[in-house]
Amino acid sequence: MNRIKNNNSRTTRSSVHTSETEMNADNCQLINENKPPDIKHGKENSWVAGVQMFISFLLAGYGMVAASLLLDRVQHWKVFEEVSEVYILVPALLGLKGNLEMTLASRLSTHAHLGHLDTHLNSLVIGNLCLIQCQAVLVGFLAAMAAVAMGWIPDGKFSIGHAMLLCASSVLTASLASFVLGLIMIGVIVISKRVNINPDNIATPIAASLGDLTTLALLSSIASILYKSIDTSIFLAGVIIFIGAALVPICGYIAWKNDFTKQALDEGWVPVVSAMVISSAGGLILDYTVSNYKGIAVFQLVINGIGGNMVAVHASRLSTTFHTGQKEGSVLGNTSRLLLLMVIPSQLIFVYTIAAVQAGHTSVTPIFILIYMSAALLQVLLLLVISHYMVIWMWKLGMDPDNSAIPYLTALGDLLGTAFLGIAFHILYAIGDKDSDLGD
């Protein structure tokens, strides 16, 4: 999101964050000519906001349940069994929805509130699609390198074929997923604005709902196809990596020349790469927990996804509050309380959905519900507190939270969710609940 110093972006952030002495006469004229619509986001009816968020969380949750069922199935595929580093890629690539698509949704939601979708839609679409494509390919490559390193360090074994497979799978998955999901996000925000729905409430969960399933399906399919050919030839993997490397500078240049994405390109790399590292650490935990607790895989995406969705909505709404010149509330304001109230019913719906289809080798017992819900509540509470202070801190430092906050928060959601879920299953096993109820 560019600041008001850039004439073409025409945002009003500088009217709040920059002193009058920093604005020239031309900028002031642009503000007057292009005033955003009177959107009273801060006075939004809590009941309406709650309904919008809960419905979007349900849609997102069922998307994550579907992704969890898919992970439960593909974990038995040969490529996952023979190249276990693919597990390390799962949180990192699924985390791209927070690094890229959910961040894109947050940026465009703010643009919608500021009225820019009506006047600069084409520029916003082209710039943002090129931006997330550039980031996706580079982060996909870095995630593959991290997976190779994390797989090599414990045993000291290195396979060039496996390294090429991981790199090509990661790059192609990240590229295709970011392009498809980016188009969908643009459509969702444009439509929600036209039907008078606050995009801050629905855009990021929808990005998450489609992101997990799409990314995991692509990663599993691509890795499986490449695994069948990697022993005889690495040509296909090499071509994929070469094309990905060529896309980075081309898309990066287009995004840098675009007034709406230049600042995001400048500010976005540290959060995206840092989030990838955090998610890869979560992947290392996932690799360990899946090997030791067979019933855990199907719940991992659900607890991570719901936590990430809730904190993304919180960060998106708080960022819009600053951009539109309103005053932030307390740590546990209306939005935070609404989100905390949604944790238990949301998790119960998805846990019993998983149980109803008899997935994950796990029966839902009262002790399981108690320990699982404790982990989920603690995760969301910590994320909301961190989100509140992080967004305020970024704004005071002159950073745009739309570009920087959500990658950190969703990555932390993955790390905390995976860790707390592992602890929950460890406790269940420690107290003896490890018979047919938990994966045997």
SULSULZI-V303118 format. One record per pair of residues at least 6 apart in sequence whose C-alpha atoms are under 7 Angstrom apart, sorted by the first residue. I is the first residue (numbers start at 1). J is the second residue. D is the distance in Angstrom with one decimal. If there is no record, write none. Layout:
((I/J/D) (I/J/D))
//
This chain:
((1/107/6.5) (1/260/5.7) (1/261/6.2) (1/263/6.1) (1/264/6.0) (1/400/6.9) (2/9/6.0) (2/259/6.8) (2/260/5.5) (2/261/7.0) (2/263/5.5) (3/11/6.0) (3/13/6.0) (3/14/6.1) (4/10/5.5) (4/11/5.1) (4/12/6.0) (4/13/6.3) (4/14/5.2) (4/27/7.0) (5/23/7.0) (7/27/6.2) (8/259/6.4) (9/259/5.9) (9/260/5.7) (10/30/6.5) (10/31/6.6) (11/114/6.8) (12/31/6.9) (12/323/7.0) (13/323/5.1) (16/325/5.9) (36/113/6.9) (36/114/4.5) (36/115/4.7) (37/114/6.7) (37/115/6.1) (39/113/6.5) (42/321/6.7) (42/326/6.9) (49/201/6.9) (50/338/6.5) (52/201/6.2) (52/202/6.7) (53/201/5.2) (53/202/6.0) (56/202/5.3) (56/205/5.9) (56/206/6.5) (57/205/6.0) (58/346/7.0) (59/209/6.6) (60/205/5.4) (60/206/5.6) (60/208/6.1) (60/209/3.7) (61/209/6.4) (61/302/6.8) (61/306/6.7) (61/350/6.8) (63/209/4.4) (63/210/6.1) (63/213/6.4) (64/209/5.8) (64/212/6.1) (64/213/6.6) (64/301/6.1) (64/302/5.7) (64/305/6.6) (65/302/6.2) (65/350/6.8) (66/213/6.6) (67/212/5.9) (67/213/4.5) (67/216/6.8) (68/297/7.0) (68/298/4.6) (68/299/6.7) (68/301/5.6) (68/302/7.0) (69/298/5.9) (69/359/6.7) (71/297/6.8) (71/298/6.7) (72/297/5.9) (72/298/5.5) (72/360/6.2) (74/220/6.9) (79/223/6.9) (79/224/5.7) (79/227/6.3) (80/86/6.1) (83/162/7.0) (85/147/5.7) (85/148/6.9) (85/151/5.7) (86/166/6.9) (87/283/6.4) (87/287/5.8) (88/147/5.6) (88/280/6.0) (88/283/4.2) (88/284/5.7) (88/287/6.5) (89/143/6.5) (89/144/6.7) (89/147/6.3) (89/280/7.0) (89/283/6.7) (90/283/6.7) (91/279/5.5) (91/280/6.4) (91/282/6.6) (91/283/5.3) (92/143/6.4) (92/276/5.5) (92/279/4.9) (92/280/5.3) (92/283/7.0) (93/140/7.0) (93/174/6.7) (94/211/6.9) (94/212/5.6) (94/215/6.2) (95/279/6.6) (95/410/6.9) (95/411/6.2) (97/207/6.7) (97/208/6.1) (97/211/5.6) (98/406/6.1) (98/407/5.2) (98/410/5.5) (99/272/5.5) (99/406/6.7) (99/407/4.2) (100/132/5.9) (101/178/6.8) (101/181/6.7) (101/182/6.1) (101/207/6.1) (102/204/4.9) (102/207/5.9) (103/402/6.1) (103/403/6.1) (103/406/6.0) (105/185/6.2) (105/203/5.7) (105/204/5.8) (106/200/6.7) (106/204/6.9) (106/316/5.3) (106/402/5.6) (107/402/5.2) (107/403/7.0) (109/189/6.6) (109/199/5.5) (109/200/5.8) (110/320/5.6) (111/117/6.3) (112/193/6.8) (124/260/6.4) (127/254/6.7) (127/255/4.9) (127/258/5.6) (127/260/6.9) (127/261/5.8) (128/255/7.0) (128/261/6.3) (129/179/6.7) (129/182/6.3) (130/251/4.8) (130/252/6.7) (130/254/6.6) (130/255/5.7) (131/251/6.5) (131/252/6.2) (131/255/5.2) (131/261/7.0) (131/265/6.8) (132/178/6.5) (133/175/6.0) (133/178/6.3) (133/179/6.6) (133/251/6.7) (134/247/6.7) (134/248/4.7) (134/251/5.4) (134/252/5.5) (136/174/5.3) (136/175/5.8) (136/178/6.6) (137/171/5.3) (137/174/6.0) (137/175/5.6) (137/244/6.1) (137/248/6.7) (138/248/6.8) (139/273/6.6) (140/170/5.0) (140/171/4.7) (140/174/5.7) (141/167/5.8) (141/170/6.5) (141/171/5.6) (143/276/6.6) (144/166/5.5) (144/167/4.9) (144/170/6.1) (148/163/6.1) (152/158/5.8) (161/230/6.0) (161/231/6.9) (161/234/6.9) (164/237/6.1) (165/223/6.7) (165/226/6.2) (165/227/6.8) (165/230/7.0) (165/237/6.4) (168/237/5.2) (168/240/5.8) (168/241/5.5) (169/219/6.2) (169/222/5.7) (169/223/5.4) (170/219/7.0) (171/241/6.9) (171/244/6.5) (172/240/6.8) (173/215/6.5) (173/218/5.7) (173/219/5.5) (177/214/6.6) (177/215/5.8) (181/207/7.0) (181/211/6.8) (185/203/6.8) (185/207/6.5) (188/203/6.7) (189/199/5.7) (189/203/6.5) (192/198/6.8) (192/199/6.0) (193/199/6.8) (200/313/6.3) (200/316/5.9) (200/317/5.7) (201/313/6.1) (204/309/6.6) (204/312/6.5) (204/313/6.4) (205/309/5.2) (208/309/6.8) (255/261/5.7) (255/262/6.1) (256/262/4.5) (256/265/6.6) (264/403/5.7) (267/403/6.9) (268/403/5.8) (268/404/6.0) (271/404/5.6) (271/407/5.9) (271/408/6.1) (272/407/5.9) (275/407/5.6) (275/408/5.2) (275/411/5.2) (278/411/5.9) (278/412/6.9) (278/415/6.8) (279/411/5.2) (279/414/6.3) (279/415/6.2) (282/414/6.3) (282/415/4.6) (282/418/6.2) (285/418/6.9) (285/419/6.9) (286/418/6.5) (289/422/6.1) (290/296/6.2) (290/297/6.1) (293/439/7.0) (294/439/5.0) (295/360/5.1) (295/361/5.4) (295/362/5.4) (295/438/5.5) (295/439/4.6) (297/360/7.0) (298/360/5.3) (300/418/6.2) (303/376/6.3) (303/417/5.8) (304/413/5.8) (304/414/4.9) (304/417/5.0) (304/418/6.9) (307/379/6.8) (307/380/5.4) (307/413/5.8) (308/410/4.7) (308/413/5.3) (310/339/6.3) (311/383/6.1) (311/384/5.8) (311/387/6.7) (311/409/6.8) (312/406/5.8) (314/335/6.7) (315/387/6.1) (315/391/6.7) (315/406/6.8) (316/402/6.8) (318/328/6.9) (319/391/6.9) (319/401/5.9) (319/402/6.4) (321/327/6.8) (321/328/6.7) (331/385/6.3) (331/388/6.1) (336/384/6.7) (343/377/6.6) (344/373/6.8) (355/363/6.5) (355/364/6.5) (361/438/6.4) (361/439/4.6) (362/437/5.2) (362/438/4.8) (362/439/5.6) (363/437/4.8) (363/438/6.7) (371/424/6.0) (372/424/6.3) (375/420/5.5) (375/421/6.6) (375/424/6.9) (379/416/6.2) (379/417/6.3) (383/409/6.9) (383/413/6.8) (387/409/6.7) (390/405/6.9) (391/401/5.7) (391/405/6.3) (394/400/6.7) (394/401/6.1) (395/401/6.5) (428/434/6.8))
//
